[in-house]
Amino acid sequence: MQSSSKSSSERVTRYWSVVEAHAKATLKQNESKIIQQSELLVSKVKAGGSLFIFGSGHSSIFAFELYHRAGGASFVVPMVADFLMPTTGPHVVRNLERQEGLVPAFLRRFDLSSKDVVWVLSQSGINAASVDCATFAKAQGAHVVAFTSLSHSQQVSSRHSSGKKLYECAHDTVDLGGVRGDAAITLSSGVSIGPLSSLLAMTLGHTIVGLACETLESEGHSCVYTSVNTPEGESKNRLIEKQAGQRDSLLR
């Protein structure tokens, strides 16, 4: 058993306490940006646009978390490449997300335009995958929003030949806050545990999308999925899936 001067209760709640503190600080810091981005989503969705979400490695989880789920939005479309998912293997993903030119070829299938918003998540924002995604999406006319930790990104060098980092390629940045290296709890051995980026990104993402859905639903634009594990879920979702399927190839 690990010896510690802390009580069992303190040890069990330590990670949550750190997450809660960072989440509160991050929400407060981004309050005006959250409102701004939710209003932007409303205007884009009304114009027939969608919210596309990209991430590589663990950041790909962000796209899936917001996609086609109970309480989620029908205008969310994941832009996740199989070769950049954790299941491909850490060594493979690490190599491929640093290679320039791979992501734009993949993104061409989504037919991005000025009607769309593209969210790109990367804690550090230094690898080619996120920089190329932001640059390509912006060139297609889409509004690009970086979800990144400025405290981390500004302390490390870009791996892209342009020398740019994700936040320097986007129209807007939602700052994840957090810490350099992501893991926020330092152990006595000197290593750190308790990564923050996924939970902070999901909190910010659900907040922005939720506010947009609240406005859209109040104005008669049905866009919120109901759990299919309820009697009414399937029939409700089928109605909004028909519209969503025009941009979301996974629904066809």
N, C-alpha and C positions, 0 to 999 in steps of 0.2 A: 504494500500500500504506500502511495506517495505521501511523504510527510509534508505538512504545511501548517503554518500558523493560522491560516484562514479556516473558518468553519466550513462544513460540507455545504451548507446553504450558500455561502458566499462564493465558493468554487463553482457550484452548479449555475448560479445566476450571473457569474462574471461576464461571460460572453454576451448574454442578453443586455446587461447593463451598458456594456461598451457600444453595442449596436444601437440601443435606444438613445444614448447620448449623441452619437454621430447622426442618427436619423433626424432627431429634433433639430440639431444644428444645421444639417443639410437642407431640410425643408424650409427653415427660416431664411437661410442664406439665398435660396432659390425661389422665394415666394413670388416675387414679381415675374420671374421667368416662367414659373409654373402657370400663372394666369395667362401670360402672353402666349405660351405654347398651346394651351388648351383652346384659346380663342382662334389661333391660327389653324388648328386642326378642324374646328367647326367650319371655318370658311372654306377650307380645302375640301372637306367631305361634302359640303353642300354643292361644291362645284364639280363633284364627281371624282374627286381624288381619293387617295388611300394613304395610309401610314405604313411605310415599309421599314422593317427593322433588321439591322445587320450586326453580326458579331462573330468573332472567330474564337475557337477554344471554349473556355467556360463562358465567354460573353455571348455565345450562341444561345445559351439558356434563357437569356433575356427575351429574345424573339419568341421562343416557345412559350414562355410564361405568360406573355400578353396575347398569345394567339388562340383564337377559337376556344374559349373556355367559359364556364359559367360566370356571368357577370362581366365578361370581356366584350370587346368591340368588334363588330363585323368588318370594320374598315382597316383592321390590322392585318398585314401580310408579312410573313417571315421571309427574309432573304438569307437563307442559311445553306451554305454549300456543304455537302457530305464530307468533302476532303478537309474541311476546317472545323469539324465537330470533334469533341473529346474522344468519341468512340473510334476515331481513326487511329488514335494512339498519340501520346504526347510528343514523341520525337518527330512523327510525321507532320503533325499540326504546327509544331514549332518551326519546322523548316519551311513549310508551305506558306504560313502567314507572313513570313519575312521576304518572300519572293515577289517582286514587282511584276505586274502585268497579268497575274492569274485571275484576280477578282473582277476586273472590268469585263472580261470575256463571259464570265458567269452572270454578271448583272444585266447584260443586254437582253436576256429573256423577259425581264420585267417591264420593259417599255415605259420607263420613267418619263415624266413630263413636268411641266410647271404646275400642274394640278396636285402634285404629290409632295408629301413630306417624308424624308428619310432620316431615321435615327440610327446613328452608328455608336455602338458601345465599345469602349476599350479603356480599361483602367489607366494604362500608361499612355496610350495613343501614339506609340512610336513605331509600330510595325507597318509594313507595306500594305497589308490587307485593309486596315482601317483607313489609312491615308488614301489609298487608291479608290476605295469605296466612296469616300467623301468627295474626292476630286471628280470622279466619274459621274456621280449623281448630280453634283452641282452643274457639270457641263451639260447634263440633260435637262436642266431647268428646274430640277426639284429643289425644295428647301431643305437644307441639310442641317441637322442638329447633332452636335457631338455630346455624348454622355461620357465624361472622362474625369479623372481626378487631376485637377490642376496642381495640387500639392505634390503629386507623384510626377506628372508629365514635365513640369518645369524644372525638375531636378535631374532629368536623364536626357540622353541624346537621342535624336531620331535615327531610326535604321533605314529611312527612306532616302533615296538619292537626292531628292529635292531639299533635304534638310528640314522639312516641315513635319509637324506633329498634327494629330487629328484636329485639335481645337483650332489650329491655324488654317485649316482647310474648310471649316464649316461656316455656315451663316450665323449660327448661334451655338452657345455652349451651356449645357446643364452640368454644373460642377458637382461631381460625386463626393467631393470632400475626401474623407478617409485619410490614409497615411501612405507615405512612400513604401511600396512593396505590398500594399493591401492588407497584410496580416497585422492586426492591431494590438495583440497581447504578447508582450515579450516574456519569455520564460527565463528561469534562472540560468539555463544553459546558453542563453544568448540568441536562440531561435525564436521566431514569433508564430503564433497561431491566431485563429479568428479572423478570416478574410471578411471584408466589408462590402466590396464592390457589387456583388450580385444582389444582396439584400437592399442596399441603398438604391441601386438602379431600378429594381422592381418597385420599391416604394415610390420613387419619383415617377416612374412610368405609369403605374396604376393611378396615381394621383392626377396626372395630366390627362390621361385617357378618360378617367372617370368623370372629371369636370367637363370634358368635351361631350361625353355621352349624356350627361345630365342636361346640358343645353339642347343637344340635338333631340333627345327624347321629348323634352318639354315643348319643342316646336314641331312635333309630329314626325320626326325622322327616326324610324325604328332601326336600332343598330346594336342592341345589347342581347347577347346570347343568354339563354336560360339553360340550366343543367339538364342534360338529356336523361339524367337519372331521376327525373320527376315526370309525372304523367303528362304534363303539358309541354315539356321541353322540346321534344322532337318536332311537333307541329309548329311551335313558335319559331324555332330556328330555321325550319325549312323555308319560311317566307323571306327571311332576310338573307339566307344563303344564296338564293337565286340572284339577288342583286350583287352580293359580294363576289360571287363566282365569276363576274365579268372581269375582275382584276386578279382574283386568287385562283391560280391554276390547280391548287390542291382540292378545290371544291368541284372541279369539273369531272 
